[in-house]
Amino acid sequence: MKEEGVNPKNILLVTFTDAGAKEMKERIEAYSKEFDVPYDVSNLNVTTFNAFAYGIIKKEYLKLGFTQVPTVIDNVEKS
């Protein structure tokens, strides 16, 4: 029987919160156990929109016109 599907390293799940990302990862792990699918969730990219975008910025900051990696503004700096 030929296995079909997608390599987990090629899957991206994006949500708004860290809690949502954690829950998605937990659910996928539970479903894989329930349906007896050998699956290592550590290979799955589960993140927030902000973390995903910041990862791109950190990697491509020079192409984006920055001279150094920009910092993220936290709640204290927004005030």
QUIJORA-V872700 format. One record per residue. RES is the residue in one letter. PSI is psi as a letter, one per 30 degrees, with the letter a starting at -180 (* if undefined). Layout:
# QUIJORA-V872700
[[RES	PSI] [RES	PSI]]
This chain:
# QUIJORA-V872700
[[M	k] [K	k] [E	k] [E	l] [G	a] [V	k] [N	k] [P	f] [K	f] [N	g] [I	k] [L	k] [L	k] [V	k] [T	a] [F	f] [T	l] [D	e] [A	e] [G	e] [A	e] [K	e] [E	e] [M	e] [K	e] [E	e] [R	e] [I	e] [E	e] [A	e] [Y	e] [S	e] [K	e] [E	e] [F	g] [D	h] [V	j] [P	j] [Y	k] [D	j] [V	f] [S	f] [N	f] [L	k] [N	j] [V	j] [T	l] [T	l] [F	e] [N	e] [A	e] [F	e] [A	e] [Y	e] [G	e] [I	e] [I	e] [K	e] [K	e] [E	g] [Y	e] [L	e] [K	f] [L	f] [G	g] [F	l] [T	f] [Q	l] [V	k] [P	l] [T	l] [V	k] [I	k] [D	l] [N	e] [V	e] [E	f] [K	f] [S	*]]
